[in-house]
Amino acid sequence: SKNEVDLIISDVNMQKMGGFEFVTQVREDPDYMGMPILFLTTEASDEFKQIGRDIGATGWLEKPFDPDELLKVVRRVTH
């Protein structure tokens, strides 16, 4: 891969561009098609989680989160 990034973590709710739009645009770039993308967000609805899956997110963690759980998920999706 041309990039030096191993993982993208995004929120759903952001000011200038929403997380769903961001992930959709990232997935359109061939260099990032296989990049793991996690949502780390307060959003917990099944509907939002399904949208995340549909647009190519790798995983979903809800805030507040356990730092150890975050590390486990990061290790799982980056190895």
N, C-alpha and C positions, 0 to 999 in steps of 0.2 A: 504494500500500500504506500502511496505517496505521502500520506499524512503522518504526523508524529503523535496523534491522539489515539488512545486505546479505548476510550469510553466517553460518551456524552451523557451528562446528567442535566435534565431540564425540569422546570416547573411547568404546570399547565397554565397558571395565571401569571402572566408577565405584562409589563406596561406597553411596550411598543409593538411586540409581536407575540401572539399567544403561542403556547407550547405546541399545540397541535399543528399550527401553521409552520412553526419552526421545524418540527420533526418531518413533516411532509416535504419541506424544501430540502432538508438534509438528505432524505431518502432518494430524492431526484438526482443527486450528485453521485456518479458512478464510484468515486473514491470513497464514499461513505455508505454505500448500500449494505455492506456487511458489518458496519460499526455497531457495537452494542449501544443502545440508548435506553436510559432509565428515566422514568418520571419520578421525581421526589416532590410530593405535593400534599396539600391538605385535602384535595379532592378524593372522595372515597366511593363515589357511586359506581355501580356496575356498568352503567351506560358510558361514563367517562373512561373506565378501564377498557371497555370493548372498543371504543374509538381509538384508544392508544394502541391496542393490538392491531386494529384494522389498518392503521397508518404505519405500522412497522416498529413500534416500541418493543424493546426486549423485555422490560420489566416495569413494575410499578411499586413504589414504596410510599406509604402514607406518613405525613408529619403529624405529630412528633414521631421521630423514628429512633430506634436503638442503634447507636453507632456501630456496635458489633454486628448487628444484622446487616447494616449497609455494607460493611467490609466483607461479610460472607457473600452477599449478592454480587459485589464488585468482583471478588475473586472468581466466583462461579461464571460470570459472563465474559471475563477477560482471559480465561485460561482454556 
